[in-house]
């Protein structure tokens, strides 16, 4: 158990310099009416307003 904690701590320390900025939420949206939502489930689903299939929105 102790070895696992030490290994995880060492991995975290070694990767600390690779951290760039903060996390950004992933967004999905409707190409038809322009609404957007945070992705919170594995499936994207359909737009509540117009019924079109939602797509993953690019980061801007």
N, C-alpha and C positions, 0 to 999 in steps of 0.2 A: 504494500500500500504506500509506504513512504517513498519507495523508488518511483512509483507512478507520479506522485505529487512533485518530486524533484524533477523528473523528466518533463512534465507539463510546464513547470515553472521555467526550466531552461529553454524549452521550445518557445515559450512566450517571450522571454528575454531576447532570444536570437532574432525573432521576427519583428521586434518592436520598431526597428529602423525602417521596415517596409511599410509601415502604416502611413497612408496618404489621405488626409482629410477625414470627413465624417461619413457615416452611412447615409444613403439616400433611399427613400422608399421607391419601390417599383410601381409604376402606374399603368393602368389599362384604360382604354378609352374607346369611344364610338366614332368611327370615321364619318358616319352620316350626320350626326347632330352635334358632335364636338364635346360631349360630356366626358369627364375623366374621374377615375376612382383609384384608390390604392389597391394593389393586388393583395388579397388576403386568403386566397384559396387556390388549389391547383388548377381549377378550371376557370377560364375567363368569363364564360357565360354570354348573356345577351343584354343589350341595352334596355333598361326599364322604360325609357321614354319612347323609343321608336322600334325596338325589337331586332335591330341589326346585331351581328356578331361583334363582340368586343375584341380589340387587338392590343398588344403590348405597345405602349408609347415609348418612343426613343428618349434618351436623356438629353436635355438641352442645356 
